[in-house]
């Protein structure tokens, strides 16, 4: 007779029935498959729901099914989790390996925080305007490299490249200004046809869920190469993605209005629900909290990002990842990058008694977040973590 178990979830857990984030996990000696988290356990969906769609090494096959299927599966998982599950369908998180949850299509990184863009502008253009003329008219972004999106916990190899020097002539070597960017990523489930744009009102018909992102940045390489075309090698070496994908539906209680946008955006950026989100992030450096960025302050919404990304007719595909750009607030302790936090290295921060500016080999950074949960309390987004190793 097959044994059955019930998953017990502590009241203070951020991974209760109102959350149920998805992952791809690999049990010891087995192939990777799709799971959902409840408390400190993973529910093997291929076993619990008896559905081969989940016996796959990524969420893509599920994501492409669309919102009705997403809702139905969440209800099935919730119903199964409220009763006893087959023991074969339940795994302790500590006993499995977490994989990159999505086969990434394209990766686009935006620059959607007014506070972050203003701070960077003041550092880079001290005698000019902090914001360039286009910033308040469109969500500025750049195409990253999807092949270097890695799952949380992957070591980050210090990148090398041409570095800006005081002489104006570059040298070459490992970056001396390795930085992080605390971001929120959005994963496209249902794509779009080339030549057809996605309206802001249709955001939830296309976006499957969200996950925390750390967009590692080599600031000295970026400063030299980024003129005039912007980020390239200083950004493309690694982007860490959480192993846990929070379904968009789980964030219903976190929906808030956007901050005021002036001037009013063009109609294609303002034709439906804009998806402001009340999410609180925390950045820890070698175990010490150094920042608490508030996503609620973001100027451009993910719905506007997706609309802008496709308004020229570019298609979206299942597995596309687009990220918010650095999340920063008005106060120093709310800055989501070390470039801002240390004001380009001129104002060191205390990290466990040491005065620090940029990342050294062996440093570890973890980004966590919480949001209001449906039914009360708060849910916890899956963390994103990385450790710096030598070039």
N, C-alpha and C positions, 0 to 999 in steps of 0.2 A: 504494500500500500504506500502510495506516494505521500511523503510528509509535507505539511504545510506550515507556514509561519506568518506571523503578523508583525509588521514593522512598527515599532514604537518610536514616536517622535516627541522630543521634549517640547514643552510649551514655548520656550524661548528660541526654538530653532527657526532660522530664516529659510528653511527648506521644507516647509509643510505642504499640505494638500493644495493650498492656493498658489503655490509656486510651480513645483514639478519641472525643473529645468532639464533639458535633454543633454546627452553626452554620447560619445563613442568610447567604449571601453573594451579592453582585452583581458579576459580571464586568463589565468596562468595555463599555458599549453593549448589555448583555443584561439579561434579567429576573432577579430574585433566585430562588435555589433553595437546596436543603438540601445541606450538605456535612458531611464528617467530617474532623477534623484529624489528620494524621500528621506529626510533626516540624514543619517550617515550611511545609508544604503543606496544601492543602485538596483532598479527593477529592470530586468532583462525583458525588453518588450517583445522580442521574437518568441519568448517562452510564455510570458504572462498573457499576451494577446493572441498567441498562436498565429503570427503573421510574418511570413518570410521577408516582407519589405524591411523589417528591422534587423534581419540577419545580414547586414551589410556594413562595410567599413566607413560609411559616412551617412550624414543625415539627408543627403541630396535627394534620394528617391522619395523620401517622405515630404521634404520641403516643396517639391514640385507639384504635389497633389492639390495645394490650395487651401484657403481658409476653412471651407466646410469640413474637409478631412482633418485639418489641424484641430478644430473644435471637437469633432467626434472622437479623435484619439485621446485628447485631454480628458474627456468625460469617461472614456473607457479605462484610462489609467487611474483616474480618481476612484472610479467604482471598484476596480480591482484592488487598489491600495487600501480601501476602507474595509476590506475583508481579508481573509487569510490567503496568502499567495503560495503557489508551489515553491518549495524550498529551492528548487533548481533555478527559479527566476529571481532570487535575491542574492546579491553579492555585497559584501562589505567594501566600501570605497578603498580601504587600506589594503585590500587583497587583489586589486586589479590595477592595470596600467591605463591611464587616460590618454586618448589619442586626439589629434586634431579633429574636431567634430564635423567639419565641413570640407568638402573638396572645393577649394577656393577658385572662383572664376576670375573676375577682375577685382582689383583692389584700388579704391579711390580714398584719399584722405583729404578732409576738408579743413577749414580754418575758421570755425564758426563762432568762436568766443570773442566778443567785443573787447573784453578785458585783456585776453591774451594777445590779440592782434594789436591793440593799442600799446601794450607794454613792449612787445617786440619792435613795433615801429619806433618807439622812443629810443630804444637802444640802437637800432640800426640807422635811424635817420634823426639824430639829435637836433639837427638844425632845420628839419623839414616837418611836414605833416606826419603825425603818427599813423594815420590811416590813409591809404591810397584812395583816389577818387572812386574806384569801382567797388570798394569793400561793402558799403551799405546798400548796394544795388543788386548784388548777387553773392551766393555762397562760393567763395574762392576755394579751389581745390586742385589737387594734382593726382595723376595716375601713379600708383606705386607698383611694386613687384610682388605679384601674388605668390610666386614660388618661394619667397622668403618669409611668408607668414607661418609662424611656428606656434605649436601649442604651449600653453603656460607650463613652466618648469624646464623648458629647453634652455641650456646654457647659451649666453650671448657672447659670441666671439668678437673681441674688440676689432673694429674695422680699421683698415689702413687706406690711405689715399693722399692726395695733394692737400697740404694744410696751409691755410693763410698765415702769413708771418707779418711782423711789423715792417719789414723792408719792402713789402709789396711783391717780392719774389717768393713763390711757394717752395716748401720742401716736401719730402715724402716720408711717411711713417705712420705708425698707429695713432689714431685720434687721441688728443690730449683733453678733449672736451666732450666726452661721452655723456649723453643726457637721456632723459626719459620724457615721454609725453603721456599723461593720463587721459585716456579717451574712452568713449563709448562707441562700440561698433554695431552696425546693423547688417543683417544677413538677408539677402533677397531669396525668397522662396519661389515665387512665380515670376518668370521673366516677362519680357515684352518684345514685340516685333521691331525689327529695324525700321526706322521711319515713323514710328508711333511713340509719342511721349507719354509719360505717366503723370497724371494730375495729382496734386497734393491730396485731393479728396479720395484718391484710390490707394493711398499709401498702405493701409492695412490689408488691402487685397494682394499686395506683392511682398511685403516684408514679413518674414517668418518670426524673427526674434532678435534679441540683442545680446551682446557679450562685451565684457571689458577688454580693452586694448591698451597695450603699451607700445607706442611707436618710437622705438629707440632712435636716437639722432646723434650724429657726429657733427657738432656745431662748427668746429674749425674747418672740416671738409666742406660742410654745407655753405659756410660763409664765402669760401673761395669759388666754388663751382656754380653757385646759385645765381650768378649774374650773367645773362639776363633771364635764363629759362627756368630758374627755380630748382627745387629739390631733385637730386639724382643719387649719387653714391652715398651721400651723407645720410640718406634715409632708407635705401633699398637693401641694406644688409640684414635686417631683422625687424619684424613686427610681431609681437607676442599677442596671441588671442587666448582668452580663457577657454578652458575645456568645457565649460557649461554655457549652454544657450538658453536664456530665459525667453519663453514664448511671449510674444507681444501682448497676448490676452492677459497674462499675469500682471502686466503693468497698468491695468485699467484704472486702479486707484491712484496711480502716480501722475495721471494726466492733469496738466495745468495750462493756463494761457501762457503764451510767449511774452517776454518783455516787449515794450513798445518798439516798433520798427519805423524809423524815420530816415528818409522819406518812405512813403508807403511803397511796398514792393510792386513790381509789374504784375499784371493779372495772373500770369501762369504760376507765379510764386505765392498767390494769395487767393486760390479758388476752392478752398475746402479746409478740412481739419488740419491744423498745423503741428500738432503733437509736441507741445512743450511737456517736459517730464521733470518731476521732482525726485531727483536721485542724488544722494550724498556719497561722495567718494572719499577714500582715505589713502594716502600714500605713505608707506613706511620704507625707511632706508636703513638697512642692517638692523631691522627690528624696532626702529625708533620712528614714531609718527612725525613727519615733517610738513604735511600739508593735508588739507581737507577741501578739495575742489567741489563746488556746487553746480551740478548740471543744470539746475533750474535757471541759471543766469545766461545760458546759451542764447545767442542772438538769432541764429538761423536754426530752424528745426530740421529733423531728419526727413520730414515730408517735403520740405523745400529743397533739401539736398538732392533727394531722388528725382524730384521734378526737374531741377536744373541739370542733373546728370544725363537726362534723357531728352531734354527739350530740343536738342539739335537732331534728334532721330537716332541717336545711339541706342542700341538695344541693351536691356538688362538681362542677366542670365541667372538661373538657379545657382546659388553658391557665391554670387557676387558679394563682396564685403565693402561697405563704405563706412568710414569712421568720422567722428565729429571734429577731429583736431583737438588740440590741447584744451582741456576744461579748466578755466580759471575764474576766480571771483575778484572782488574789489580789494580784498585785504591780502597782505603778504602771505599769511598762513593759508590762503586759498589758491595759491598759484600751482598749476599742474605740471610745470616743468622746472628743472633745476636752473635752466637759463634765466627764467624769471625770478625764481626763488632767491638766487644769489646775485641777481642783477648783472648777468654776464660774467660772473666770477668775482665781482668786486665786493660782495657782501656775503661772506661765508655763513653757513648755518651750522648749528650744533648737532652733531650726529653721535650720540653716546659719549659726549665729552671731547670729541674731535671737531675742529673747524674744517668744514668741507665745502667744496664748490661743485666739481664734476666727479663722475664715477671713476673709481679705481678698480683694478683687477681684484676679484674676490668679493666685491660689493654685491649685495642682494637688494632688489626692490620688489615690493609687493603692493598691488593696487586692489583695494576692496571697495564694495559699495553696498548700500542698502536703499530701499524704496518702500513707500507705503504699500501694504498688501491688501488685496481684496478681502473684505471681512474684518479688517483691523490688524493691528500689529505691523511688523515690517518684514519684508523678504530680503534675503541676502543674495546679491549677485555672485556668481562664481568668481573667485579671485584670479588675477593674472600675476605671475611671478617669473622673475628671471635673475640669473646670477652671471656676473661678468667674468669671462675668462680671457687670458692673454691672447693677443693677436697671433 
